[in-house]
Amino acid sequence: MKQPAPDNAATVMAFTVNGRDVSLSARADITLAELLRDQLALTGTKIGCGSGECGACTVIVDGAAVPACITPALLVQGADIQTVEGLAIEDALHPLQRAFIDNGAFQCGFCTAGMLMSATALLKQNPHPSEADIRMALQGNICRCTGYVQILKAVQEAAR
């Protein structure tokens, strides 16, 4: 009987990140956040709490917002992943990024990438969300600086 690979064994993985096909070798025990940050240099994905509670690490996997800090990298084999680095279109900011700037929806910026990704997933599924829908979509994202009012306004503006 074949023994399971040790947690630190490397596994070849293939997936898409921000529209680009990626194939790499990664340790079997790392999280998606570690893979994105350490192996792909996509550092917009922040690791805040490390337990999936704060939302700073949120990315979109196959259309759904997920906490990358607790998602095993092995689970994204064959997936389509979008990070905050993939929001801008060529040199133009995504409308949601522009709305965050225009509404002052960030201060320190640590939570901003996760907020943007949660809001992006929402707007893809529901292009005209109510305030309650936005609050529900962002409930897993913690911001200690803004008080959320500007964030809600930014998402509402981007939805228009």
N, C-alpha and C positions, 0 to 999 in steps of 0.2 A: 504494500500500500504506500502511495506517495505521501510524504510528509508535507504539511503546509509550509509555505515559505515563511521564514522569520520576518518579523515586523519591519526590519530594516533592509529587507531584500528589495532590489530595484525591479520595477515593472515597466515595460514599455506601454505608453499610453498614447492614444490619438483622439483628438477632439478639435473643435473649432473655437477660437477666441477672437471676438471682435471681427468676425468675418474671415479670419485667417486660419488655415489648417495648421495644426500643431501636432507634432509627434516627438515625444521625449521619453527619457527614462527617469522615473521618480521612485523614491522609497515608498513602500506600500503603507507606511504608517503616517504619512503627512496629510495635512488638511488641504482643501482647495485654496484657502487663503495663503498658506505657506507656498504652495505650488505657484500661484499667480505672482506673489511678491518675490520669492527667492529664485525661482527658475525662469520666470518670464519677465521680471523687472516691471510688473504692473503694480506699482506701489500705491495707486489710488485706493485700492482695497485695504482698509485699515483693520488692524486687530485691536479691538478695544477691550472687551471683557473676556474673550476667549471661551465663552460658554453660550454664544448665540442669543444673548439677552439684549445687547445694546444696538445692534443693527449697523454698526460702522463698517462691517465686512460684507454687507449685502451685495450680491451680484445676481445676475439673471441667468438661470440655467434652464434651457428648453422652455423659455417663456415665463418661468416662475421665479419670483424673488426668493433667494435662499441665503442663509447665514453661512458664508464661506469658512468661518473659523471652526465650525463643527461638522462641516461636510467632508467626509473622507474623499481625498482626491481620486481614489479608485472608482468612485461612483459616477464620475463625469466622463468615463470612457465613452466616446462616440457622441457626446453632448455638444450642444451649441451654447457657448457661454458669452455673455456680454458683461464687460466691466465699465466703469466710469470712463476709462480711456477710449472706449468705443462709442461714446455718445456723440462727440463732435463729428460733423460731416465735412471731411477735408479740413479746411481752415475755419469753418464757421461753427460757432457754438450751437449745440442742440437747443431748440426753443425752451426746454425746461432749464437748461443751464443759464440761458439769457434771462429767464424769468426769476431765477434765484438771485442773480446779480441785480436786476432791476428792482427787486423787492427787498433787498438786504436780508435774504433768507439764510445767511450764514454769518458767523462771527469768527470763531477759531478755525472752523473748517474741518475739524476732525470727523464729524458725523456727516458732512455734506455728501460725500460719495455714496454712502449707504442710503441717505434720504433720496438722492437723485435716482438711484437704481430702483428703490421701492416704488417711487412715483412713476418711473418709466414703465415698470411692469404693470402698474395700475392703469396708466393711460393707454397701454397697448390692449388691455382687456376691456377697458371702459373709457372711451375717449371723452365722455362727458359726465364725469363723476360728480356726485353731490358732495357737500362738505363732509357728511357722515361717511361716505365712501372713502374720501381722502384720509380722514382720521383713522378709519379702520385699516387702510393699507399701510399707514405710517406708524401704527401702534407698536410695532417691534423696533422702532428707531428712536433712540434717546438722544436728545439735544440738551445740553446743560447751559447753553448760552442764549438762544434766541427767544424762548418762550413760545415757539411754534406758530404764532400768528403770521409772521412773515412767510414761513414755509407753506402754510395753508394758502395764503394769497398767491404765492408763486405757482403752486400746482394748479390753482384755479385759473390763473392767467394763462398758463401753458395749455390748459384744456380748451381755451377759447379759440 
